[in-house]
Amino acid sequence: MKYRPEIDGLRSVAVLPVILFHGGLGLFSGGFVGVDVFFVISGFLITTIILQKIDEGRFSLLDFYARRARRILPALILVVLCTTPFAWIWMLPTEFKDYAQSVAAVGLFSSNFLFWIESGYFAAAAEQKPLLHTWSLAVEEQYYILFPLMMMALWARLPKATTILLAAIFVVSLALAEVMWRVAPDANFYLLPTRAWELMTGSLCAIFVLKRGVQSNNLASGIGLLAITVSIFAFDAHTPFPSLYALAPVIGTGLVLVYGTKGTWVADVLSMRAPVFVGLISYSAYLWHQPLFALARLRDPQEPELVLMMGLAGLSLGLAYLSWRFVEQPARHIPWAAWKTVSAAGLVSIVALGVGATLSVMPWQAQSFRANLAPQNLALLERINTMRRMEHKFTPADEDGACRFMVRPDDPQSITRFETCAAEHGPALLVIGDSHSEDVFKALLAGSDAPFLLAMGQGQCRPHVAGSDCTTTPMPLFLTAQKDRIARIYFAQAGFWLLERADGAKPDRNLFTAAGKIDGQLDVPAIERALDVLTRFDALAPVTWVGPRLEPHVSFDAMLALPCDEAPDVLHLRPTHQALFETLDAHLKTASQMRGIDYVSTMEAVAFDMAHELYSCEALYWSDGDHWSPQGEALFGPRLARGVGL
């Protein structure tokens, strides 16, 4: 196809926001849509190449795969080779095992499956995974494998039916994405079936241009570029994605590809030397930026300063030019026969799989990591490895005596046990809430002698979340049926879920991994929804809201970066961190009392001392950024028990 410089310029519009978003520049809160722009461009170019050659009767599947291998593999191999030594030196053994598995997944074109499987509540911080961004390459590679086969089978014989089929895939995939972000958001984000409609958008645009010729329309192309731009600045990490929201950048990209041709102001802007240059090196820039950012986050005891991350963004562009100039370009012109290139690509995949699998099971890196660790930190490392294997959910081992246990309202044996204990001890004390209520329950086990103490919480049980099963059924049914056997309900949940960023983005742990100060505020509607549920419970039995703890959100990597007898003096809460939780605590106290609900400030009762009660050479008091470890429960339990009056 004829070279269109504006498409390279459009690539720069895709890659720069992605890099700045991953670097923590809040202005580019929707920079991740650059990946969607890439998908549309890829669908457009690949379809154009395939259909033109099919129409000319000279399409070769082997040649197509060889060209893709020359395009993708050389720079990717270079980045993995350069990243692995630093991962070997700096990563925890458990983290390096995950990294090695990601190397193997890269070789199998299946990174998206790996990161989908690894995603979830207790997955390692995404920001610290050097190859996380290869999920999008895997999606494209899977498309490259399947799409040409479909076109070879259908296009020459049934072009109209093929177009209808592509449109049907678009509709079904988009509809699936709109359903999946509600029920399986991680699968929705990473997997091809819910991304296919974006690639099909590019394919349909290519067919339109092939049939009707190149179009020029200032208005249409301008609307397209505007839609992409608005998405970059208006969306954020909590915009359901992909979903109907993604239509804006995806259709916008399609409009630019179809109508933003020579003679339009959009083409004039995108064809300028700077955006075209960035577009030419965009693939390498995309490859380099995530390892640089992830490794920086691994090494910095606190989140790296924004100025450092922007410096690394610039470095990624510099490295991108070098790899484009000295690796990508020469590789494209290697005079190998297609079968040799494809064979070499297959060999690379086998080697990557073998190396990744070997590194993930052999103890070499763990031995090297221990050898280079400060001697004081060896015992700390063992505690950290133990913590990483833990799951935050109730188990029988968490119970303490016949009448201090986790009650299961849908289990007849559990109810019988509850009623027997009620007959012996009188009304029970009941702890409910999300995974933080587990900490509270086990802390009270350690810190009080209450003879009849129960838990009925579960991870992600938060009453402010609409449709949360734990606060609709069967918990209310149990409380209603057993209200005379319950003396008091203690409610606890993670405080960060009641916060939001200043731009209105919904809360999660990313609030504490963004560069610089914590730019957060109270999510007052969420607090009021939680109080609505607790008010209903209070009519059945007195409720005490055990307020949120001060959550340090310090990574294990930061703990091991310095000798354990020095690090507590270096690690500090980020600016505005403590003030934000103090504001939340004060608001919850006032709002609860206005509803007639008792409130106990965990922050006041526990009085967490960051310098001495995060960890030491002898103890690890937190199992992650916001949960107490067993040692923490033993330390904080007596204080909390006194705070709630036990």
C-alpha positions as CSV (number, residue, x, y, z in Angstrom):
1,M,0.0,0.0,0.0
2,K,1.0,3.6,-0.6
3,Y,2.8,5.1,2.4
4,R,0.7,7.5,4.4
5,P,2.8,9.6,6.8
6,E,-0.2,10.7,8.8
7,I,-0.7,7.1,10.0
8,D,2.8,7.3,11.6
9,G,1.7,10.6,13.1
10,L,-1.3,8.9,14.5
11,R,0.9,6.3,16.1
12,S,2.6,9.1,18.0
13,V,-0.9,10.2,19.3
14,A,-1.3,6.6,20.5
15,V,2.1,5.9,22.1
16,L,2.9,9.2,23.9
17,P,-0.3,9.2,26.1
18,V,0.3,5.5,27.0
19,I,3.8,6.3,28.2
20,L,2.8,9.4,30.1
21,F,-0.1,7.6,31.7
22,H,2.1,4.7,32.9
23,G,4.6,7.3,34.1
24,G,2.0,8.7,36.5
25,L,1.3,12.0,34.8
26,G,-2.3,12.6,36.0
27,L,-3.2,14.9,33.1
28,F,-3.2,11.9,30.8
29,S,-5.6,9.9,32.9
30,G,-7.0,8.1,29.8
31,G,-3.7,7.6,28.1
32,F,-4.3,3.8,28.0
33,V,-6.7,4.4,25.1
34,G,-3.5,4.6,23.0
35,V,-3.5,0.8,23.0
36,D,-7.0,0.9,21.4
37,V,-5.8,3.3,18.8
38,F,-3.0,0.9,18.0
39,F,-5.4,-2.0,17.6
40,V,-7.5,0.0,15.1
41,I,-4.4,1.0,13.1
42,S,-3.2,-2.6,13.1
43,G,-6.5,-3.9,11.9
44,F,-6.5,-1.3,9.1
45,L,-3.0,-1.9,7.9
46,I,-3.0,-5.7,8.1
47,T,-6.4,-5.9,6.3
48,T,-5.2,-3.6,3.6
49,I,-2.0,-5.6,3.0
50,I,-3.8,-9.0,3.0
51,L,-6.7,-8.0,0.8
52,Q,-4.6,-6.2,-1.8
53,K,-2.4,-9.2,-2.2
54,I,-5.3,-11.6,-2.3
55,D,-6.9,-9.5,-5.0
56,E,-3.6,-9.5,-6.9
57,G,-3.3,-13.3,-6.5
58,R,0.0,-13.2,-4.7
59,F,-0.8,-13.6,-1.0
60,S,1.5,-16.0,0.8
61,L,0.7,-17.0,4.4
62,L,4.3,-17.9,5.0
63,D,5.5,-14.5,3.7
64,F,2.9,-12.7,5.9
65,Y,4.1,-14.5,9.0
66,A,7.7,-13.9,8.1
67,R,7.1,-10.1,7.7
68,R,5.3,-10.0,11.1
69,A,8.1,-11.9,12.7
70,R,10.7,-9.4,11.3
71,R,8.5,-6.5,12.5
72,I,7.8,-7.8,16.1
73,L,10.6,-10.1,17.3
74,P,13.9,-8.3,17.0
75,A,13.1,-5.3,19.2
76,L,11.1,-7.4,21.6
77,I,14.0,-9.9,22.0
78,L,16.4,-7.0,22.7
79,V,14.1,-5.5,25.4
80,V,13.7,-8.8,27.2
81,L,17.4,-9.5,27.1
82,C,18.2,-6.1,28.5
83,T,15.4,-6.3,31.2
84,T,16.2,-9.8,32.5
85,P,19.5,-9.1,34.3
86,F,18.0,-6.2,36.2
87,A,15.0,-8.3,37.1
88,W,17.4,-11.0,38.3
89,I,19.2,-8.6,40.6
90,W,16.4,-6.5,42.0
91,M,13.3,-8.7,42.1
92,L,12.1,-10.8,45.0
93,P,12.4,-14.5,44.2
94,T,8.6,-14.8,44.0
95,E,8.4,-11.8,41.7
96,F,11.2,-13.1,39.5
97,K,9.3,-16.4,39.2
98,D,6.4,-14.4,37.8
99,Y,8.7,-12.5,35.5
100,A,10.2,-15.7,34.2
101,Q,6.7,-17.0,33.5
102,S,6.0,-13.8,31.6
103,V,9.1,-14.4,29.4
104,A,7.8,-17.8,28.6
105,A,4.3,-16.3,27.8
106,V,5.9,-13.8,25.4
107,G,7.4,-16.7,23.5
108,L,4.0,-18.4,23.3
109,F,2.1,-15.2,22.3
110,S,0.0,-15.7,25.4
111,S,1.0,-12.8,27.7
112,N,-2.6,-11.7,27.8
113,F,-3.7,-15.0,29.3
114,L,-1.0,-15.0,31.9
115,F,-1.7,-11.5,33.1
116,W,-5.4,-12.2,33.1
117,I,-4.8,-15.3,35.3
118,E,-2.5,-13.3,37.6
119,S,-4.8,-10.3,37.9
120,G,-6.9,-9.9,41.0
121,Y,-7.1,-8.7,44.5
122,F,-3.7,-10.0,45.7
123,A,-1.7,-9.9,42.4
124,A,1.6,-8.1,42.6
125,A,1.4,-4.4,41.7
126,A,0.9,-4.1,38.0
127,E,3.3,-1.2,37.9
128,Q,6.1,-3.5,38.9
129,K,5.7,-6.0,36.1
130,P,8.3,-5.2,33.4
131,L,6.5,-7.2,30.7
132,L,2.9,-6.3,31.6
133,H,2.5,-4.3,28.4
134,T,3.2,-7.4,26.2
135,W,-0.5,-8.4,26.7
136,S,-1.4,-6.1,23.8
137,L,1.2,-7.7,21.6
138,A,-0.2,-11.1,22.4
139,V,-3.7,-9.9,21.4
140,E,-2.3,-8.6,18.0
141,E,-0.3,-11.8,17.5
142,Q,-3.4,-13.9,18.0
143,Y,-5.2,-11.7,15.5
144,Y,-2.3,-12.2,13.1
145,I,-2.6,-15.9,13.3
146,L,-6.3,-16.2,12.9
147,F,-7.3,-13.3,10.6
148,P,-5.3,-14.1,7.4
149,L,-6.6,-17.7,7.5
150,M,-10.2,-16.4,7.6
151,M,-9.5,-13.9,4.7
152,M,-7.8,-16.6,2.6
153,A,-10.8,-18.9,3.0
154,L,-13.5,-16.3,2.3
155,W,-12.5,-13.0,0.7
156,A,-11.8,-14.1,-2.9
157,R,-15.0,-16.1,-3.1
158,L,-17.4,-14.2,-0.9
159,P,-16.3,-10.6,-0.4
160,K,-19.7,-9.2,0.6
161,A,-20.3,-12.1,3.0
162,T,-16.9,-11.6,4.4
163,T,-17.6,-7.9,5.1
164,I,-20.9,-8.8,6.8
165,L,-19.0,-11.4,8.9
166,L,-16.5,-8.8,10.0
167,A,-19.3,-6.5,10.9
168,A,-21.0,-9.3,12.9
169,I,-17.8,-10.0,14.8
170,F,-17.6,-6.2,15.6
171,V,-21.2,-6.2,17.0
172,V,-20.8,-9.5,19.0
173,S,-17.4,-8.6,20.4
174,L,-18.6,-5.1,21.4
175,A,-21.7,-6.6,23.0
176,L,-19.6,-9.1,24.8
177,A,-17.3,-6.4,26.1
178,E,-20.2,-4.4,27.4
179,V,-21.4,-7.5,29.4
180,M,-17.9,-8.7,30.5
181,W,-16.7,-5.5,32.1
182,R,-19.5,-6.0,34.6
183,V,-19.0,-9.7,35.3
184,A,-15.3,-10.4,34.5
185,P,-13.5,-7.1,34.0
186,D,-10.0,-8.7,34.0
187,A,-10.9,-11.1,31.2
188,N,-12.6,-8.3,29.4
189,F,-9.5,-6.2,29.5
190,Y,-6.9,-8.8,28.4
191,L,-8.5,-11.2,26.0
192,L,-9.0,-11.1,22.3
193,P,-12.8,-11.8,22.1
194,T,-13.6,-8.5,23.8
195,R,-10.9,-6.6,21.9
196,A,-11.7,-8.1,18.4
197,W,-14.2,-5.3,17.7
198,E,-11.4,-2.8,17.8
199,L,-9.4,-4.7,15.3
200,M,-12.5,-5.2,13.2
201,T,-13.0,-1.5,13.1
202,G,-9.7,-1.1,11.4
203,S,-10.5,-4.0,9.0
204,L,-13.9,-2.5,8.0
205,C,-12.3,0.9,7.5
206,A,-9.7,-0.8,5.2
207,I,-12.4,-2.5,3.2
208,F,-14.2,0.9,2.8
209,V,-11.1,2.6,1.5
210,L,-10.2,-0.3,-0.8
211,K,-13.7,-0.2,-2.3
212,R,-14.3,3.5,-2.4
213,G,-10.9,5.0,-2.5
214,V,-9.2,7.4,-0.3
215,Q,-11.5,10.1,1.1
216,S,-10.7,13.6,2.4
217,N,-13.0,15.3,4.9
218,N,-11.9,17.9,7.3
219,L,-15.0,17.7,9.5
220,A,-15.0,13.9,9.9
221,S,-11.3,13.6,10.5
222,G,-11.4,16.5,12.9
223,I,-14.2,14.9,14.9
224,G,-12.1,11.7,14.9
225,L,-9.0,13.3,16.3
226,L,-11.1,15.2,18.8
227,A,-12.7,12.0,20.0
228,I,-9.3,10.5,20.6
229,T,-8.0,13.6,22.4
230,V,-11.1,13.9,24.7
231,S,-10.8,10.2,25.6
232,I,-7.1,10.7,26.6
233,F,-7.9,13.5,29.0
234,A,-11.5,12.6,30.1
235,F,-11.2,8.8,30.8
236,D,-9.3,7.3,33.7
237,A,-8.3,3.9,35.0
238,H,-11.8,3.3,36.3
239,T,-13.6,3.9,33.1
240,P,-15.2,0.6,32.2
241,F,-12.9,-0.6,29.4
242,P,-13.3,-1.9,26.9
243,S,-17.0,-1.0,26.7
244,L,-19.2,1.4,24.9
245,Y,-17.0,4.1,26.2
246,A,-14.2,2.8,24.0
247,L,-16.3,3.7,20.9
248,A,-15.0,7.2,21.2
249,P,-11.3,6.6,20.6
250,V,-11.9,3.5,18.4
251,I,-14.4,5.2,16.0
252,G,-12.4,8.4,16.2
253,T,-9.3,6.5,15.0
254,G,-11.4,5.0,12.2
255,L,-12.5,8.4,11.1
256,V,-8.9,9.7,10.9
257,L,-7.8,6.6,8.9
258,V,-10.6,7.0,6.4
259,Y,-11.0,10.7,6.1
260,G,-7.7,12.2,7.5
261,T,-5.8,12.0,4.2
262,K,-3.6,14.4,2.3
263,G,-5.3,17.8,2.0
264,T,-7.0,17.8,5.4
265,W,-5.7,19.8,8.3
266,V,-5.6,16.6,10.4
267,A,-3.2,15.0,7.9
268,D,-1.2,18.2,7.7
269,V,-0.7,18.1,11.5
270,L,-0.1,14.4,11.8
271,S,2.4,14.5,8.8
272,M,4.7,17.0,10.5
273,R,8.2,15.7,11.1
274,A,8.0,15.4,14.9
275,P,4.8,13.2,15.1
276,V,6.0,11.1,12.1
277,F,9.4,10.5,13.8
278,V,7.7,9.5,17.1
279,G,5.4,7.3,15.1
280,L,8.3,5.5,13.4
281,I,9.9,4.6,16.7
282,S,6.5,4.1,18.5
283,Y,6.8,0.3,18.6
284,S,10.2,0.3,20.3
285,A,9.1,3.2,22.5
286,Y,6.1,1.1,23.7
287,L,8.4,-1.8,24.3
288,W,11.0,0.1,26.4
289,H,8.8,2.3,28.6
290,Q,7.2,-0.3,30.8
291,P,10.4,-2.1,31.8
292,L,12.1,1.2,32.7
293,F,9.1,2.3,34.8
294,A,8.7,-1.1,36.5
295,L,12.4,-1.4,37.4
296,A,12.4,2.2,38.8
297,R,9.4,1.3,41.0
298,L,11.2,-1.8,42.2
299,R,14.3,0.1,43.2
300,D,12.8,3.2,44.8
301,P,11.8,2.7,48.5
302,Q,8.9,5.1,47.8
303,E,7.1,5.8,44.5
304,P,9.6,7.4,42.2
305,E,9.3,11.2,41.8
306,L,7.4,12.4,38.8
307,V,10.4,14.1,37.4
308,L,12.3,10.8,37.4
309,M,9.4,9.0,35.6
310,M,9.3,11.7,33.0
311,G,13.1,11.4,32.6
312,L,12.6,7.7,32.0
313,A,9.9,8.5,29.5
314,G,12.4,10.5,27.6
315,L,15.0,7.7,27.9
316,S,12.5,5.3,26.5
317,L,12.2,7.5,23.4
318,G,16.0,7.6,23.1
319,L,16.4,3.9,23.4
320,A,13.5,3.5,21.0
321,Y,15.4,5.4,18.3
322,L,18.5,3.3,18.8
323,S,16.6,0.0,18.6
324,W,14.6,1.3,15.6
325,R,17.8,2.4,13.8
326,F,20.1,-0.5,14.6
327,V,17.7,-3.4,15.3
328,E,14.3,-2.9,13.7
329,Q,15.4,-1.4,10.4
330,P,18.2,-3.9,9.6
331,A,16.0,-6.9,10.7
332,R,13.3,-5.9,8.2
333,H,15.8,-6.1,5.3
334,I,17.5,-9.4,6.2
335,P,17.5,-11.3,2.8
336,W,16.2,-14.5,4.3
337,A,13.6,-16.7,2.6
338,A,10.2,-16.6,4.4
339,W,10.6,-20.2,5.6
340,K,13.9,-19.3,7.3
341,T,12.4,-16.3,9.0
342,V,9.4,-18.3,10.3
343,S,11.6,-21.1,11.4
344,A,13.8,-18.7,13.3
345,A,10.7,-17.2,14.9
346,G,9.6,-20.6,16.0
347,L,13.1,-21.3,17.4
348,V,13.0,-18.0,19.3
349,S,9.6,-19.0,20.8
350,I,10.9,-22.3,21.9
351,V,14.0,-20.8,23.5
352,A,11.9,-18.1,25.3
353,L,9.5,-20.8,26.6
354,G,12.4,-23.0,27.7
355,V,14.4,-20.1,29.3
356,G,11.3,-18.8,31.0
357,A,10.2,-22.2,32.3
358,T,13.7,-23.0,33.5
359,L,14.2,-19.7,35.4
360,S,10.7,-20.0,37.0
361,V,11.5,-23.4,38.6
362,M,15.3,-23.3,39.3
363,P,16.5,-21.7,42.5
364,W,19.4,-19.8,41.0
365,Q,17.9,-16.4,41.1
366,A,16.6,-16.9,44.7
367,Q,20.1,-17.9,45.8
368,S,21.6,-14.9,44.0
369,F,19.1,-12.6,45.6
370,R,19.7,-13.9,49.1
371,A,23.5,-13.6,48.5
372,N,23.2,-9.9,47.7
373,L,20.7,-9.1,50.4
374,A,21.8,-7.2,53.5
375,P,22.4,-9.9,56.2
376,Q,19.9,-8.2,58.5
377,N,17.2,-8.7,55.9
378,L,17.4,-12.5,55.5
379,A,14.9,-13.3,58.2
380,L,12.7,-10.5,56.9
381,L,12.8,-12.0,53.4
382,E,11.5,-15.3,54.8
383,R,8.6,-13.5,56.5
384,I,7.8,-11.7,53.3
385,N,7.7,-15.0,51.3
386,T,5.4,-16.4,53.9
387,M,3.1,-13.4,53.7
388,R,3.0,-13.6,49.9
389,R,1.7,-17.1,50.2
390,M,-1.1,-16.1,52.5
391,E,-4.7,-15.4,51.4
392,H,-6.9,-13.0,53.2
393,K,-9.9,-15.2,53.9
394,F,-11.3,-16.9,57.0
395,T,-10.2,-20.5,57.6
396,P,-10.9,-22.9,60.5
397,A,-7.3,-22.3,61.6
398,D,-8.3,-18.7,62.4
399,E,-10.8,-19.8,65.0
400,D,-10.0,-19.7,68.7
401,G,-12.1,-22.0,71.0
402,A,-15.5,-23.4,70.7
403,C,-17.4,-20.1,70.7
404,R,-14.9,-17.8,68.9
405,F,-15.3,-18.7,65.2
406,M,-16.5,-17.8,61.7
407,V,-20.2,-18.3,61.6
408,R,-21.6,-19.3,58.2
409,P,-25.3,-18.4,57.9
410,D,-25.9,-20.9,55.1
411,D,-24.4,-23.8,57.0
412,P,-26.8,-25.7,59.4
413,Q,-23.9,-27.0,61.5
414,S,-22.5,-23.5,62.0
415,I,-25.9,-22.3,63.0
416,T,-26.3,-25.1,65.5
417,R,-22.9,-24.3,66.9
418,F,-23.9,-20.6,67.2
419,E,-27.2,-21.4,69.0
420,T,-25.3,-23.8,71.4
421,C,-22.8,-21.0,72.3
422,A,-25.6,-18.5,72.7
423,A,-27.3,-20.8,75.2
424,E,-24.0,-21.0,77.1
425,H,-22.7,-17.4,77.0
426,G,-25.6,-15.3,76.0
427,P,-25.7,-12.8,73.1
428,A,-22.6,-12.8,70.8
429,L,-20.3,-10.1,69.5
430,L,-20.3,-10.2,65.7
431,V,-17.6,-8.8,63.4
432,I,-18.7,-8.1,59.8
433,G,-17.2,-6.4,56.7
434,D,-14.6,-6.9,54.1
435,S,-11.1,-8.5,54.4
436,H,-10.2,-5.8,57.0
437,S,-12.8,-7.3,59.3
438,E,-10.8,-10.5,59.3
439,D,-7.9,-8.5,60.7
440,V,-10.2,-7.0,63.3
441,F,-11.6,-10.3,64.3
442,K,-8.2,-12.0,64.7
443,A,-6.9,-8.9,66.5
444,L,-9.7,-9.1,68.9
445,L,-9.1,-12.8,69.4
446,A,-5.5,-11.9,70.3
447,G,-6.4,-8.9,72.4
448,S,-9.6,-9.8,74.3
449,D,-11.1,-12.6,76.4
450,A,-14.6,-12.2,75.0
451,P,-16.0,-15.7,75.2
452,F,-18.5,-15.5,72.4
453,L,-16.9,-13.7,69.4
454,L,-17.9,-14.4,65.9
455,A,-17.0,-13.2,62.4
456,M,-19.2,-13.1,59.3
457,G,-17.1,-11.1,56.8
458,Q,-15.6,-11.8,53.5
459,G,-13.3,-10.2,51.0
460,Q,-14.9,-7.3,49.1
461,C,-17.9,-7.3,51.4
462,R,-18.6,-3.5,51.3
463,P,-22.1,-2.2,51.9
464,H,-21.7,0.9,49.8
465,V,-21.3,-1.3,46.7
466,A,-24.7,-1.8,45.1
467,G,-25.8,-5.5,45.0
468,S,-23.1,-6.7,47.4
469,D,-24.3,-10.2,48.2
470,C,-22.9,-10.2,51.7
471,T,-25.1,-7.3,52.8
472,T,-28.2,-8.4,51.0
473,T,-28.4,-12.2,51.6
474,P,-27.9,-14.2,53.6
475,M,-26.4,-11.8,56.3
476,P,-29.6,-9.8,56.8
477,L,-31.7,-12.9,57.1
478,F,-29.3,-14.3,59.7
479,L,-29.3,-11.0,61.7
480,T,-33.1,-10.8,61.6
481,A,-33.5,-14.4,62.7
482,Q,-30.9,-14.2,65.4
483,K,-31.2,-10.6,66.6
484,D,-31.9,-11.6,70.2
485,R,-28.7,-13.6,70.3
486,I,-26.5,-10.8,69.1
487,A,-25.2,-8.3,71.6
488,R,-23.3,-6.0,69.2
489,I,-22.2,-5.8,65.6
490,Y,-18.7,-4.5,64.8
491,F,-18.3,-3.4,61.2
492,A,-14.9,-2.8,59.5
493,Q,-13.8,-2.2,56.0
494,A,-10.8,-0.9,54.1
495,G,-10.7,2.9,54.2
496,F,-9.3,3.4,50.7
497,W,-12.6,2.2,49.2
498,L,-14.3,5.2,50.7
499,L,-11.9,7.6,49.0
500,E,-11.6,8.8,45.4
501,R,-9.1,10.8,43.5
502,A,-9.7,14.5,43.1
503,D,-10.7,14.0,39.5
504,G,-13.5,11.7,40.7
505,A,-11.9,8.4,39.7
506,K,-13.1,5.5,41.8
507,P,-10.8,4.3,44.6
508,D,-8.4,1.4,44.6
509,R,-4.8,0.8,45.6
510,N,-3.6,2.8,42.5
511,L,-4.4,5.9,44.6
512,F,-1.3,5.1,46.6
513,T,1.0,4.1,43.7
514,A,0.6,7.3,41.6
515,A,3.6,9.5,41.5
516,G,3.9,12.4,44.0
517,K,1.4,13.3,46.7
518,I,-1.8,11.5,47.2
519,D,-4.5,13.5,45.4
520,G,-7.6,12.1,47.1
521,Q,-10.8,13.1,48.7
522,L,-13.8,11.5,50.5
523,D,-16.3,9.6,48.5
524,V,-19.3,11.0,50.5
525,P,-22.0,9.2,48.5
526,A,-20.3,5.9,49.2
527,I,-20.1,6.6,52.9
528,E,-23.8,7.5,53.0
529,R,-24.7,4.3,51.2
530,A,-22.6,2.3,53.8
531,L,-24.4,4.1,56.6
532,D,-27.8,3.3,55.1
533,V,-27.0,-0.4,55.3
534,L,-25.6,-0.1,58.8
535,T,-28.6,1.9,60.0
536,R,-30.8,-1.0,58.9
537,F,-28.6,-3.4,60.8
538,D,-28.6,-1.1,63.8
539,A,-32.4,-1.7,64.1
540,L,-31.7,-5.4,64.7
541,A,-28.6,-5.1,67.0
542,P,-26.4,-2.2,68.1
543,V,-23.8,-1.4,65.5
544,T,-20.3,-0.1,66.1
545,W,-18.3,1.1,63.1
546,V,-14.7,0.2,63.8
547,G,-13.1,2.9,61.7
548,P,-10.4,2.4,59.0
549,R,-6.8,2.0,60.0
550,L,-4.0,4.2,58.7
551,E,-2.9,2.1,55.7
552,P,0.8,2.5,54.9
553,H,0.7,1.0,51.4
554,V,4.5,0.3,51.4
555,S,5.7,-2.5,49.1
556,F,7.8,-5.4,50.1
557,D,10.4,-4.3,47.6
558,A,10.7,-1.0,49.4
559,M,11.2,-2.8,52.7
560,L,14.1,-4.9,51.3
561,A,15.8,-2.0,49.5
562,L,17.7,-1.0,52.6
563,P,18.9,-2.9,55.6
564,C,16.0,-3.4,58.0
565,D,17.7,-1.5,60.8
566,E,17.9,1.6,58.6
567,A,14.9,1.6,56.4
568,P,12.2,2.6,59.0
569,D,13.9,5.9,59.3
570,V,13.8,6.4,55.5
571,L,10.3,5.1,54.6
572,H,7.6,7.7,55.2
573,L,4.0,8.1,54.2
574,R,3.5,10.2,51.1
575,P,2.6,13.8,51.4
576,T,-1.1,14.3,52.4
577,H,-1.4,10.5,53.1
578,Q,-2.0,10.7,56.8
579,A,-4.1,13.9,56.6
580,L,-6.4,12.2,54.1
581,F,-7.1,9.3,56.5
582,E,-7.5,11.6,59.4
583,T,-10.1,13.5,57.4
584,L,-11.9,10.3,56.5
585,D,-11.8,9.2,60.2
586,A,-13.3,12.4,61.5
587,H,-16.0,12.4,58.8
588,L,-17.0,8.8,59.5
589,K,-17.2,9.6,63.2
590,T,-19.5,12.6,62.7
591,A,-21.6,10.9,60.0
592,S,-22.0,7.7,62.1
593,Q,-23.0,9.6,65.3
594,M,-25.6,11.6,63.3
595,R,-27.2,8.2,62.4
596,G,-27.1,7.0,66.0
597,I,-24.3,4.5,65.2
598,D,-21.4,4.1,67.6
599,Y,-18.0,4.8,66.1
600,V,-14.5,3.7,67.3
601,S,-11.5,5.3,65.7
602,T,-9.0,2.6,64.9
603,M,-6.4,5.3,64.2
604,E,-6.7,6.6,67.7
605,A,-7.0,3.2,69.4
606,V,-4.0,1.7,67.6
607,A,-1.9,4.8,67.2
608,F,0.2,3.2,64.4
609,D,3.8,4.3,64.5
610,M,5.2,4.2,61.0
611,A,8.8,4.2,62.1
612,H,8.6,1.2,64.4
613,E,5.4,-0.7,63.6
614,L,5.6,-1.2,59.8
615,Y,8.4,-3.8,60.2
616,S,11.7,-4.5,61.9
617,C,14.5,-7.0,61.7
618,E,12.5,-9.2,64.1
619,A,8.9,-8.8,62.9
620,L,6.7,-8.0,59.9
621,Y,3.5,-6.3,61.1
622,W,1.8,-5.9,57.7
623,S,1.1,-8.7,55.2
624,D,0.7,-6.2,52.4
625,G,0.0,-2.5,52.0
626,D,-3.2,-2.4,54.1
627,H,-3.6,-5.8,55.9
628,W,-2.1,-6.7,59.3
629,S,0.0,-9.8,59.5
630,P,-0.4,-12.3,62.4
631,Q,2.4,-10.4,64.2
632,G,0.5,-7.2,63.5
633,E,-2.7,-8.7,64.9
634,A,-0.9,-9.7,68.0
635,L,0.6,-6.2,68.3
636,F,-2.4,-4.1,67.5
637,G,-5.1,-6.4,69.0
638,P,-4.9,-5.4,72.7
639,R,-5.0,-1.7,71.7
640,L,-8.0,-2.3,69.5
641,A,-9.7,-4.4,72.1
642,R,-9.4,-1.6,74.6
643,G,-10.6,0.9,72.0
644,V,-13.9,-1.0,71.5
645,G,-14.3,-1.6,75.2
646,L,-13.4,-5.3,75.4
